[in-house]
C-alpha cells in the first residue's frame, strides 16, 4: 500500500494556496467575496484538480506502509508525531488568541466579508490595510463556510506536518549529506518558533514551507529538466512574499537557484506566462499596488509610524544580532527572568544602550518566564545543538567534506544559495527594527542552518553516540514550550496556579504565573464584559483603541459590524447616536486630547466603565461605553 510523499503534497498545498490567494482578489473585484463565491470557485477548482489527477498529471502515492512504519519506529520521527498530536490538541481545545491576529489580521477578514470584497478599511489600526494578506486569504474561505474561527489553526498544522519532508528534500538538494539532513529534518521543527505556532494562527513559521518548497522544486528542475518544477518553485516564492513582506529578501537565494534553469521555459512560453500571472496575483504585488494607490508608498506604512524601519544599518544588525543571541539563549522555562531583565535595564540605561534605543526604538533584550509564540526563536535546545555541531564540525576531518555531497558542483550550488540566504538575513537585520526578530525570521532559519550543515565533518558527527544523545535532549526541549505554552496550556494551569498562589501569597513568581495564564485564557474574547451593553438594535458599533482587539464586539459573528471611530467619521456616529467602546489611550493617540476633554468636547454620555485585561505587560485598562448626543 502506498502513502503520499511530502513533496507531492507540497505541490497540492502550493496550488491550493495560490488558487485561494488569486481567488480572493478576483472575488473582491467582482464583489462576491462570500460563501457563494467561494463555493463556486472551490467547486470549479476541485473539478479541475480531479480532471488533471485522472489524466495522470498528479501523483501522490510513493511511500510504502512498511517503510512508513519503519521510519516512525525510531525516536526522532515518533517524537515529531507526538508534537503534531499535541499541537493539534492545543489548537482544537482553545480559541485562537495570537494577539496580532486578534488585533488586525482576523478583523480585516471580518471587514472584507461584511461588504463582500477587499477594501481599504477606515481604521486607526493601519496594519489592517498594508500588511501582507497571505494567511488571511486562507482564513477567509474557512470563516465564510463555517462562520467560526475554530478551524484557523489547521493552516499551521498542515504546514507543520510538511516541514520534515521538505527540510530533507531542500537540504539534500543544497548538498547536505543525507544522514545529516535526516536528523535535522526532525530537529529543526522542534525549534520554539515552529512548535509554538503549530497550533496557532501566527503567520511566521508557516511561510518556511513556501521557502523550502521554492528551493527544492527549483533545484529539482536542474535534475528533472521539467518546466513544471520551476513553476512550482516560482509559485512558492510568490506565496513567500504574500505571507509577510519581511520575507521579500529571501527571493535572493531563490533567484540564485533559478538563474541556471531559465532556459527550460523557452519551449513553454504560454504556460509560463499563465503561471507568471498567477504567481504575481498570489504575491505581495496586488497589495503593494493598493498601498501605493492609497498611501503613495508600496509598504503602506507612512512616515514609519510603527518605528519598525531602521535608518542606521549598523545599529539594525547589532540590535537584531543581540536580540537573536539573547532570545535563542533563553531556556524554555526561566524562573529567574526578572534578574536578567534588571541587568538588561541597566545596560540599556548606559551610553551604548541609549544609542541603540535611539536608532532601534523597539529593541527588546528581556526574557520572560516562559517561551511563547510571540517571541520564540529556535530555542535554547536546538540553538545549543547547532553551536555544538558547528564547533565540532570545524574541528573535524577535512576529508569529510568530500563525502558530504555527491558532486563538487552540487556543493558549490548549495553554498552559493545558502550564502544568498545569509545576505538576505543581513538585509532584513539592517532594515527591520522589530522586537520579535527571533520569531519573524522563522523562514530564514532553514537555509542559514543548511549552510552551516555544509561544513566538513557533519556527516561523521551525526553518527557519534554523544551527538545523538544531545540531539534527543534538544528535541525534548520542545515539550515545555508546547505543554506550558500560555496560549494553549496542555495542563490544568489555572487550577494549579490558583492553589500555589494561594499557598504562597507573597511570591511574585506564582502571582505572575496566575496573571499570565488568566489573561491568555480570556484573550480571544477579552472584551466580552462589554457585550452586556449591546442590544439587538446595535447593528453597528464604534471602536476606539490603541493596539486593541475588537473581535469580542463582533461576537456572535454575523449579528453586528464594528467600525473604527476616526475624526473623519465621528459626525456620523453622533448623528445616529451609535454606541462607542473606547479606551483612553486610543482616544489620546487618535484625537490628540485627554479622554475627559474629548468627552466634554463631543458631548458624549458615558453609559458604563469596565476594567479589562488584554495584555499582561499592559495590565488592566479602563474601557468606556459611550453614546454621542446630537
Secondary structure, DSSP 4 states (H G I P E B T S, - for coil): -EEE-HHHHHHHHHHHHHHHHHHHHHHHHHT--SHHHHHHHHHHHHHHHHHHHHTTS---EEEEHHHHHHHTTSHHHHHHHHHHHHHHHHHHHS----HHIIIIIHHHHHHHHHTTS------S-THHHHS--HHHHHHHHHHHHHS-STTTHHHHHHHHHHHHHHHHHHHHHHT--HHHHHHHHHHGGGSHHHHHHTTS--SSTTHHHHHHHHHHHHHHHHHH--HHHHHHHHHHHHHHHHH-GGGGGGHHHHHHHHGGGGGGGGGGHHHHHHHHHHHHHTSSHHHHHHHHHHHSSSS--GGGTT--B-S-HHHHHHHHHHHHHHHHTS-SB-TTHHHHHHHHHHHHTSHHHHHHHHH-TT------SB--TTT--S-HHHHHHHHHHHHHHHTS-TTHHHHHSS-HHHHHHHHHHHHHHHHHHHHHHHHB--TTHHHHTHHHHHHHHHHHHTSTTHHHHTTSHHHHHHHHHHHHHHHHHHHH-TTS-SS-HHHHHHHHHHHTTT-HHHHHHHHHHHHHHHGGGTTGGGGGG--TT-SEEEEE-SS---HHHHTTTTS-EEEE--TTTHHHHHHHT-EEEEEHHHHHHHHSS-HHHHHHHHTEEEEEEEEEES-TTT-EEEEEEEEE--
